[in-house]
Amino acid sequence: MAHAPGMHSLEFKLPDLGEGLTEAEIVRWLVEVGDLVAIDQPVVEVETAKAMVEVPCPYGGVVTARFGEEGTELPVGAPLITVAVGEKPAADTVGTGTEGSGNVLVGYGTSEAPARRRRVRQERPLSGASATGGQSGAGAANGRAAATAAPVHAQAAGAAAAVNGQAGGLATEDGPVPVISPLVRRLARQNGLDLRELTGSGPDGLILRADVEYALRAAGQGATAAPAAEPHPRVPQAPSPAPAPASPAPAEIRTPLKGIRGAVADKLARSRREIPDATCWVDADATELMRARSAMNAAGGPKISLLALLARICTAALARFPELNSTVDAEAREVVRFGHVHLGFAAQTDRGLVVPVVRDAHARDAESLTAEFARLTEAGRTGKLTPGELTGGTFTLNNYGVFGVDGSTPIINHPEAAMLGVGRIVPKPWVHEGELAVRQVVQLSLTFDHRVCDGGVAGGFLRYVADCVEQPAVLLRTL
């Protein structure tokens, strides 16, 4: 691809993702060919086996190429984009220098963005001269964006013109087709769709991907662009026919096990394959725990979550039974016991099950635990958890009661040695102080690695947890 004089291209490759990750799937491109990007501006959103993250580009300039469509998996080191940059950027150029920031590690952020950092595009007039090869019809909107941005260096502008000359719409006898995205053109070409027959819904008639997908759906349903003919006034109209029966469901649907879902599948299979686990459970009267929580929240200050209280009970129990806060080094044939508690907790998200980790949970009070649970849960829902926040756990708390179930036999989060499961808390008949009463009852289950301890330790841990649930004052002995 030709560049303006004084310009050269830099290739940005998929960086080292850390945590032993070797590949990532392209979820969404944040820039298109012809866009002007600033240093450290996110250019693509990718999903790894750990989390979904935005990848910042360490170079500033004009995007001249993208590698890989959405849904494509790329290995670390594969090209992501190329950027045309100037030899000597002007002082007022927005991130168009030849020097990159060097901050390209996924999940660990980049340097703080300059105050003027923002995504801008070169103006693309609809009826461009032949020197630009038929540019996009989004010129008016992009022209307004360019007018508000900082002045663009002359060399970058030349590069943008050269790029747009090749990335613009398809030239025809009637004029250029208002299309910018190569993906849109490719989608239309692969499905035999003539873009000249479409009316774009974007600025100044720009044809978007949604326009092409809508046209393809309409064609598949037998729809036409012309309105249906009016019924003849002298011919009585028959009632509308009954809708055609739905097409038969496919014989099977295959969903690839990749990304977060694939990582979860691998870890669960490895846990079942390598860990000789056992499960014990007990019912507990959680009435007093619920009352204690209500009293805490009524006293003012930040609200305390039930999960935080259960976590506080877990850390106290692990202090008494540290064998369960460990892992097995199979090669050395050793049990490695940890002096800290990095508490994982299972969280269901739209992208699958994730287990964020609260660092040093043993050193946190209920208020701090509540805040950290809330922060990590929100990050999980938005796909912003970093690899470091999803690894390194030593014990996991699984509150599956939120799904409305009473009990379960959890699978240990390999390579940990145990997991505590908590079912829903529901009113049930219970013998309390020698009389039958309705109490708030919960089932607690502990799955543990039988290599790290025997049933006596596991039972002692679970019984202590149940005692704290039934009589929260028991915790005062460890405070």
Backbone torsions as a table, in degrees:
resi	resn	phi	psi	omega
1	MET	NA	130.7	-177.4
2	ALA	-74.5	148.1	179.0
3	HIS	-123.2	162.2	175.3
4	ALA	-67.3	154.5	179.3
5	PRO	-55.0	140.0	178.4
6	GLY	82.8	2.4	-179.3
7	MET	-104.9	153.0	171.1
8	HIS	-146.6	160.1	-174.6
9	SER	-101.4	143.0	172.4
10	LEU	-119.6	135.7	-179.4
11	GLU	-99.0	127.1	178.0
12	PHE	-104.6	123.2	-177.3
13	LYS	-103.7	157.4	176.6
14	LEU	-58.4	118.4	-172.7
15	PRO	-77.9	171.0	175.2
16	ASP	-62.0	122.1	-174.4
17	LEU	-87.4	-9.0	-180.0
18	GLY	76.5	172.4	176.4
19	GLU	56.3	26.4	177.7
20	GLY	76.6	9.4	-178.9
21	LEU	-78.0	138.2	-175.1
22	THR	-120.3	-3.9	-178.8
23	GLU	-155.1	164.2	178.6
24	ALA	-151.3	153.7	178.8
25	GLU	-103.1	133.1	176.7
26	ILE	-72.7	117.5	179.1
27	VAL	-94.0	-45.9	-175.9
28	ARG	-157.2	128.8	173.0
29	TRP	-79.2	135.8	180.0
30	LEU	-101.3	-8.0	177.6
31	VAL	-136.0	162.4	176.3
32	GLU	-126.4	164.7	177.3
33	VAL	-59.2	131.1	-177.9
34	GLY	100.2	-12.8	179.0
35	ASP	-73.4	146.3	173.2
36	LEU	-95.3	121.8	-176.3
37	VAL	-115.8	150.5	177.2
38	ALA	-95.6	161.5	176.5
39	ILE	-59.7	133.8	179.7
40	ASP	70.1	14.7	175.8
41	GLN	-77.7	131.6	175.7
42	PRO	-60.6	132.7	-177.8
43	VAL	-116.2	-19.2	-178.4
44	VAL	-154.7	146.5	175.0
45	GLU	-105.7	124.8	-178.0
46	VAL	-123.9	155.7	176.2
47	GLU	-117.2	125.5	175.2
48	THR	-103.8	-177.1	176.6
49	ALA	-70.7	-8.1	-178.2
50	LYS	-107.0	-43.0	-173.4
51	ALA	-165.1	173.4	174.5
52	MET	-104.6	127.7	-174.7
53	VAL	-138.7	158.2	174.0
54	GLU	-96.9	135.0	-177.4
55	VAL	-100.8	119.6	178.4
56	PRO	-86.7	145.3	178.3
57	CYS	-92.5	131.4	-177.6
58	PRO	-79.9	-1.9	-179.0
59	TYR	-113.5	153.8	174.9
60	GLY	-116.8	137.0	-179.9
61	GLY	161.3	-152.0	-177.5
62	VAL	-105.3	129.7	179.1
63	VAL	-70.3	121.0	-179.7
64	THR	-105.6	-17.0	179.3
65	ALA	-162.1	148.4	171.5
66	ARG	-122.2	147.0	-177.7
67	PHE	-121.2	117.2	177.6
68	GLY	100.8	132.1	176.1
69	GLU	-87.8	165.8	176.7
70	GLU	-61.0	132.6	-175.9
71	GLY	97.4	-7.3	179.9
72	THR	-85.4	138.4	174.7
73	GLU	-93.9	132.2	179.5
74	LEU	-121.2	141.3	174.8
75	PRO	-80.6	157.5	175.7
76	VAL	-59.6	133.4	-178.4
77	GLY	97.2	-9.4	177.5
78	ALA	-76.4	146.7	179.5
79	PRO	-61.9	138.5	174.0
80	LEU	-103.6	-58.8	179.7
81	ILE	-144.7	162.6	167.4
82	THR	-117.2	144.8	-176.1
83	VAL	-127.4	128.4	174.9
84	ALA	-86.6	123.9	-176.7
85	VAL	-125.2	159.4	-179.9
86	GLY	-88.7	156.2	179.2
87	GLU	-69.8	-43.5	-176.7
88	LYS	-133.1	88.3	-175.6
89	PRO	-65.9	143.6	176.2
90	ALA	-71.2	157.9	-175.7
91	ALA	-64.8	-27.6	-175.9
92	ASP	-96.5	10.0	179.2
93	THR	-76.4	138.7	180.0
94	VAL	-84.4	93.2	173.0
95	GLY	61.2	42.2	178.1
96	THR	-111.9	26.5	-179.1
97	GLY	-78.8	167.6	179.0
98	THR	-86.1	-15.7	-178.2
99	GLU	-90.0	130.7	177.5
100	GLY	-91.0	168.9	-179.6
101	SER	-77.9	-25.3	-175.6
102	GLY	81.2	-1.2	-176.6
103	ASN	-97.8	89.7	-173.8
104	VAL	-126.3	8.1	-178.8
105	LEU	-75.3	125.7	180.0
106	VAL	-68.2	136.9	174.4
107	GLY	86.8	-9.2	-178.4
108	TYR	-115.6	6.4	173.9
109	GLY	77.8	174.9	178.1
110	THR	-127.4	-178.6	177.7
111	SER	-64.5	157.0	-177.7
112	GLU	-60.2	132.1	-175.6
113	ALA	-68.4	145.3	174.8
114	PRO	-63.5	157.3	-173.8
115	ALA	-60.4	-29.2	-176.6
116	ARG	-92.5	4.1	-174.7
117	ARG	-64.9	126.8	174.6
118	ARG	-166.7	163.0	-179.0
119	ARG	-87.3	126.0	178.0
120	VAL	-130.9	159.1	178.3
121	ARG	-126.7	151.9	174.1
122	GLN	-71.4	147.2	177.4
123	GLU	-66.1	132.9	-179.7
124	ARG	-123.3	91.0	-178.5
125	PRO	-65.2	146.0	-177.3
126	LEU	-66.4	-42.5	-177.8
127	SER	-107.0	66.3	-176.8
128	GLY	-73.0	161.1	177.7
129	ALA	-71.2	165.8	-178.0
130	SER	-63.7	-20.5	-179.9
131	ALA	-64.7	-25.3	179.3
132	THR	-97.8	1.2	171.8
133	GLY	70.0	26.0	178.9
134	GLY	80.7	89.7	-174.1
135	GLN	-96.1	-178.8	-171.0
136	SER	-71.5	160.0	176.8
137	GLY	-88.3	11.8	179.5
138	ALA	-94.9	22.5	-173.6
139	GLY	-61.8	-41.8	-175.7
140	ALA	-63.3	-47.2	-178.6
141	ALA	-66.9	-43.9	-179.1
142	ASN	-70.6	-29.1	176.9
143	GLY	-64.5	-39.8	177.8
144	ARG	-64.7	-38.6	178.5
145	ALA	-65.4	-40.0	-178.7
146	ALA	-68.5	-32.1	-178.7
147	ALA	-66.7	-30.0	-178.8
148	THR	-87.7	-13.2	-177.8
149	ALA	-84.4	169.7	176.0
150	ALA	-65.7	152.2	-179.3
151	PRO	-57.4	139.3	-178.9
152	VAL	-93.1	138.0	-180.0
153	HIS	-58.1	143.9	-174.0
154	ALA	-60.7	-36.8	-179.9
155	GLN	-68.4	-38.6	177.5
156	ALA	-65.1	-38.3	178.3
157	ALA	-63.6	-40.5	177.7
158	GLY	-63.8	-39.4	178.2
159	ALA	-64.7	-40.7	178.9
160	ALA	-62.3	-39.6	178.8
161	ALA	-64.0	-41.8	179.1
162	ALA	-64.8	-41.6	179.1
163	VAL	-63.7	-47.5	-176.6
164	ASN	-66.0	-26.5	177.7
165	GLY	-63.8	-27.5	179.2
166	GLN	-101.3	-22.0	-177.0
167	ALA	-100.4	3.3	-176.7
168	GLY	-75.4	-167.8	-176.6
169	GLY	-72.2	172.8	-179.2
170	LEU	-80.0	121.1	-179.3
171	ALA	-71.0	136.0	178.2
172	THR	-134.1	175.2	179.4
173	GLU	-65.7	-28.8	-178.2
174	ASP	-90.3	3.8	-178.6
175	GLY	116.9	173.3	-177.0
176	PRO	-72.4	148.0	174.8
177	VAL	-85.4	129.1	-175.4
178	PRO	-75.0	79.0	178.9
179	VAL	-132.7	132.5	176.2
180	ILE	-103.2	-49.4	-168.2
181	SER	-71.5	126.3	172.5
182	PRO	-61.5	-30.1	179.0
183	LEU	-64.8	-39.7	178.9
184	VAL	-64.4	-44.8	-179.7
185	ARG	-64.5	-40.9	-179.7
186	ARG	-65.2	-41.8	179.7
187	LEU	-61.6	-42.3	178.9
188	ALA	-66.9	-42.2	-178.7
189	ARG	-64.5	-42.3	-178.8
190	GLN	-65.7	-24.6	-178.7
191	ASN	-106.9	11.0	176.0
192	GLY	66.0	31.6	-177.0
193	LEU	-99.0	129.4	178.6
194	ASP	-85.3	111.7	-177.5
195	LEU	-65.2	-20.7	179.6
196	ARG	-68.0	-17.5	-179.4
197	GLU	-90.3	-2.5	-176.5
198	LEU	-99.5	151.1	172.0
199	THR	-111.1	118.1	-175.7
200	GLY	-73.4	148.5	178.6
201	SER	-98.9	-0.7	-179.8
202	GLY	-83.5	-177.4	179.2
203	PRO	-57.7	133.6	179.2
204	ASP	55.4	34.8	176.5
205	GLY	79.3	15.6	179.9
206	LEU	-61.9	130.0	179.3
207	ILE	-82.8	122.2	-178.1
208	LEU	-103.2	169.7	177.3
209	ARG	-61.1	-36.9	179.6
210	ALA	-61.7	-34.4	178.9
211	ASP	-65.2	-42.7	179.9
212	VAL	-66.2	-44.0	-179.4
213	GLU	-64.1	-37.6	177.9
214	TYR	-64.0	-43.5	-180.0
215	ALA	-63.8	-38.2	179.4
216	LEU	-67.5	-39.5	176.9
217	ARG	-64.9	-41.6	179.6
218	ALA	-63.3	-40.5	178.8
219	ALA	-65.1	-37.6	179.9
220	GLY	-68.3	-25.1	-179.7
221	GLN	-94.8	5.9	179.2
222	GLY	79.1	13.1	-179.4
223	ALA	-78.0	157.7	177.2
224	THR	-125.0	160.2	179.7
225	ALA	-73.3	-27.4	-178.1
226	ALA	-80.0	149.5	177.3
227	PRO	-68.9	152.2	179.6
228	ALA	-63.6	145.7	-179.0
229	ALA	-67.3	146.2	178.0
230	GLU	-70.1	141.7	178.4
231	PRO	-66.6	145.2	179.5
232	HIS	-65.8	132.4	-174.0
233	PRO	-66.5	-23.7	-176.4
234	ARG	-94.1	-6.5	-177.1
235	VAL	-102.8	118.2	178.9
236	PRO	-63.1	139.9	-176.9
237	GLN	-90.4	131.0	176.1
238	ALA	-73.8	153.0	177.8
239	PRO	-61.3	151.1	-178.9
240	SER	-60.0	134.3	179.6
241	PRO	-65.5	154.4	177.3
242	ALA	-64.2	146.0	179.9
243	PRO	-59.6	142.3	-179.8
244	ALA	-63.2	145.1	178.7
245	PRO	-60.2	144.3	-179.6
246	ALA	-62.2	146.9	179.1
247	SER	-63.5	146.7	-178.2
248	PRO	-60.6	146.1	179.5
249	ALA	-65.4	148.1	178.7
250	PRO	-61.6	150.1	-178.0
251	ALA	-62.3	-33.2	179.1
252	GLU	-156.6	152.7	176.9
253	ILE	-122.6	127.0	-177.7
254	ARG	-107.8	128.6	178.1
255	THR	-118.2	119.7	-178.5
256	PRO	-62.7	137.6	174.3
257	LEU	-88.6	88.9	-179.0
258	LYS	-143.2	172.9	-178.6
259	GLY	63.5	-142.3	-178.2
260	ILE	-63.3	-42.5	-179.7
261	ARG	-61.6	-39.6	178.4
262	GLY	-66.5	-40.0	179.1
263	ALA	-64.6	-41.0	177.9
264	VAL	-62.6	-44.0	-179.9
265	ALA	-60.8	-43.5	179.8
266	ASP	-63.6	-42.3	-177.4
267	LYS	-68.5	-40.5	179.7
268	LEU	-65.9	-41.9	179.0
269	ALA	-64.3	-39.8	179.4
270	ARG	-66.5	-38.0	178.9
271	SER	-61.1	-47.9	-179.9
272	ARG	-65.7	-31.4	-176.3
273	ARG	-77.6	-35.5	-170.7
274	GLU	-105.9	-24.7	-172.1
275	ILE	-104.8	120.5	173.0
276	PRO	-78.9	88.7	-172.6
277	ASP	-92.0	157.6	175.4
278	ALA	-141.7	154.6	-176.3
279	THR	-129.9	136.3	171.0
280	CYS	-130.0	154.7	-177.0
281	TRP	-148.1	163.0	-178.8
282	VAL	-154.8	145.5	172.1
283	ASP	-88.0	142.3	-178.9
284	ALA	-136.3	147.8	177.1
285	ASP	-86.7	107.4	-176.1
286	ALA	-95.2	14.1	-176.7
287	THR	-60.0	-46.1	-178.0
288	GLU	-69.3	-33.4	176.9
289	LEU	-64.4	-41.3	179.3
290	MET	-66.6	-36.3	177.7
291	ARG	-67.9	-39.9	178.9
292	ALA	-62.9	-40.8	178.4
293	ARG	-64.5	-43.3	178.4
294	SER	-60.8	-40.0	179.3
295	ALA	-66.1	-40.7	177.4
296	MET	-60.2	-45.8	-176.7
297	ASN	-72.8	-26.5	178.0
298	ALA	-75.8	-17.6	-177.7
299	ALA	-78.4	-5.9	-179.4
300	GLY	96.8	169.6	-177.8
301	GLY	87.4	-177.3	179.8
302	PRO	-58.9	142.3	179.3
303	LYS	-69.7	144.3	179.6
304	ILE	-101.3	128.6	-179.4
305	SER	-84.7	155.7	176.9
306	LEU	-64.5	-37.2	179.0
307	LEU	-61.4	-36.7	179.0
308	ALA	-65.5	-40.7	177.9
309	LEU	-65.2	-41.1	177.9
310	LEU	-65.0	-37.0	177.2
311	ALA	-65.0	-40.4	178.8
312	ARG	-63.7	-37.5	176.5
313	ILE	-66.0	-40.5	179.5
314	CYS	-60.8	-46.9	-177.8
315	THR	-64.9	-35.8	176.6
316	ALA	-66.6	-38.3	179.0
317	ALA	-68.9	-37.6	179.2
318	LEU	-68.0	-29.3	175.2
319	ALA	-65.1	-31.5	179.0
320	ARG	-84.4	-31.3	-177.6
321	PHE	-127.7	71.5	-173.5
322	PRO	-68.3	-13.0	178.9
323	GLU	-58.1	-28.8	-176.8
324	LEU	-83.5	-9.2	176.7
325	ASN	-101.4	67.2	-171.5
326	SER	-153.6	-178.0	174.1
327	THR	-146.8	164.2	-179.4
328	VAL	-108.0	123.5	172.2
329	ASP	-89.8	97.4	-172.5
330	ALA	-66.1	-37.3	-177.8
331	GLU	-66.6	-41.6	179.6
332	ALA	-86.0	-9.4	-176.5
333	ARG	55.5	52.1	-179.8
334	GLU	-134.0	148.4	170.9
335	VAL	-95.9	122.4	-178.6
336	VAL	-101.3	113.0	-178.9
337	ARG	-97.4	134.0	-177.0
338	PHE	-94.2	144.8	176.9
339	GLY	-90.5	-2.7	178.7
340	HIS	-127.0	161.0	176.9
341	VAL	-115.9	108.4	170.4
342	HIS	-99.8	102.0	-168.7
343	LEU	-90.6	116.0	173.2
344	GLY	-87.0	152.8	175.1
345	PHE	-140.9	136.2	-176.3
346	ALA	-75.1	132.3	179.1
347	ALA	-135.2	126.7	179.0
348	GLN	-88.8	128.9	178.7
349	THR	-127.5	173.5	178.0
350	ASP	-63.0	-22.7	-178.3
351	ARG	-97.0	5.3	178.5
352	GLY	118.6	-175.6	-178.1
353	LEU	-78.0	130.5	174.3
354	VAL	-127.8	156.9	-179.5
355	VAL	-128.0	84.0	174.8
356	PRO	-65.6	158.3	-175.0
357	VAL	-121.6	127.8	173.4
358	VAL	-90.7	113.1	-177.8
359	ARG	-71.9	139.0	176.5
360	ASP	50.3	49.5	-179.5
361	ALA	-62.7	-26.5	-178.7
362	HIS	-67.3	-20.9	-178.0
363	ALA	-98.5	5.9	-177.7
364	ARG	-105.8	147.6	173.0
365	ASP	-90.3	179.6	-175.5
366	ALA	-62.8	-36.0	-179.6
367	GLU	-67.2	-44.1	178.8
368	SER	-66.0	-39.8	178.0
369	LEU	-63.5	-41.3	178.9
370	THR	-59.7	-45.5	-178.7
371	ALA	-65.0	-40.8	-178.1
372	GLU	-71.5	-37.9	175.0
373	PHE	-60.4	-43.5	-179.3
374	ALA	-64.0	-42.6	-178.7
375	ARG	-64.6	-47.0	-177.7
376	LEU	-69.7	-34.8	178.1
377	THR	-64.5	-44.0	178.5
378	GLU	-64.6	-40.3	177.5
379	ALA	-63.7	-35.5	177.7
380	GLY	-68.1	-39.6	180.0
381	ARG	-67.1	-32.6	-178.6
382	THR	-94.8	2.0	178.4
383	GLY	72.3	25.8	-176.5
384	LYS	-105.3	9.3	178.0
385	LEU	-67.7	135.5	177.6
386	THR	-86.3	159.6	176.7
387	PRO	-55.4	-35.9	-179.9
388	GLY	-66.6	-25.0	179.0
389	GLU	-86.1	-3.4	-178.6
390	LEU	-115.0	6.1	-177.2
391	THR	-134.1	164.6	174.4
392	GLY	89.9	9.3	-179.9
393	GLY	-68.9	151.9	177.6
394	THR	-115.7	-14.7	179.9
395	PHE	-160.5	144.9	-176.5
396	THR	-122.6	138.5	174.5
397	LEU	-109.5	123.6	-175.5
398	ASN	-120.0	104.9	-180.0
399	ASN	-94.2	76.9	-179.4
400	TYR	-79.5	-0.9	175.4
401	GLY	-62.1	-22.0	179.0
402	VAL	-64.8	-17.5	177.3
403	PHE	-90.2	5.0	176.7
404	GLY	81.3	21.7	179.8
405	VAL	-111.5	154.8	-176.3
406	ASP	-88.1	-41.2	-173.6
407	GLY	-145.8	168.0	179.9
408	SER	-165.4	165.8	171.4
409	THR	-116.0	89.5	-173.8
410	PRO	-61.4	149.1	172.4
411	ILE	-90.7	129.2	-176.8
412	ILE	-61.3	139.0	178.5
413	ASN	-79.6	91.1	-177.9
414	HIS	-54.1	136.0	9.9
415	PRO	-100.4	25.6	179.0
416	GLU	-68.8	176.4	-175.6
417	ALA	-112.8	-9.4	-176.7
418	ALA	-162.4	159.3	175.4
419	MET	-146.2	134.5	175.6
420	LEU	-100.5	125.8	177.8
421	GLY	-105.5	139.9	-178.4
422	VAL	-125.6	123.1	178.2
423	GLY	-86.8	-175.0	-179.5
424	ARG	-70.3	152.4	176.9
425	ILE	-100.7	115.4	-174.2
426	VAL	-134.9	152.4	176.3
427	PRO	-67.6	130.8	178.4
428	LYS	-144.9	155.3	173.4
429	PRO	-66.8	135.6	-173.3
430	TRP	-150.7	140.8	176.8
431	VAL	-81.7	113.9	-177.7
432	HIS	-124.7	119.5	-179.2
433	GLU	54.1	42.9	175.0
434	GLY	81.4	2.1	-179.6
435	GLU	-129.3	152.1	178.0
436	LEU	-76.6	129.2	-179.0
437	ALA	-145.6	164.8	174.6
438	VAL	-92.5	119.2	-176.9
439	ARG	-128.4	163.5	178.0
440	GLN	-86.3	109.8	-170.8
441	VAL	-112.0	141.8	178.6
442	VAL	-134.1	144.5	174.7
443	GLN	-98.9	129.2	178.2
444	LEU	-111.4	134.8	178.8
445	SER	-131.3	142.4	179.5
446	LEU	-124.3	119.3	171.3
447	THR	-103.3	130.0	-173.8
448	PHE	-138.4	157.1	176.5
449	ASP	-80.3	114.7	-174.5
450	HIS	-69.0	-9.8	177.6
451	ARG	-76.0	-25.9	-175.8
452	VAL	-88.9	-20.5	-179.1
453	CYS	-163.3	168.6	175.1
454	ASP	-99.9	-178.9	-175.4
455	GLY	-62.4	-27.3	-178.7
456	GLY	-64.4	-42.3	178.2
457	VAL	-67.5	-45.9	-179.6
458	ALA	-61.8	-43.7	178.9
459	GLY	-65.6	-38.7	178.4
460	GLY	-64.2	-41.1	177.3
461	PHE	-60.5	-50.0	-176.3
462	LEU	-65.6	-37.5	179.7
463	ARG	-66.9	-37.6	177.7
464	TYR	-66.0	-41.0	176.7
465	VAL	-60.5	-45.9	180.0
466	ALA	-62.7	-39.5	178.5
467	ASP	-62.5	-39.6	178.9
468	CYS	-69.1	-34.1	176.7
469	VAL	-67.0	-40.9	-177.8
470	GLU	-77.7	-33.6	-179.7
471	GLN	-136.0	84.4	-177.7
472	PRO	-54.0	-21.5	179.3
473	ALA	-63.8	-19.1	176.4
474	VAL	-58.4	-31.5	-180.0
475	LEU	-64.8	-24.0	-177.5
476	LEU	-61.3	-23.9	-179.2
477	ARG	-68.4	-22.7	-177.5
478	THR	-105.5	2.4	-177.4
479	LEU	-90.8	NA	NA
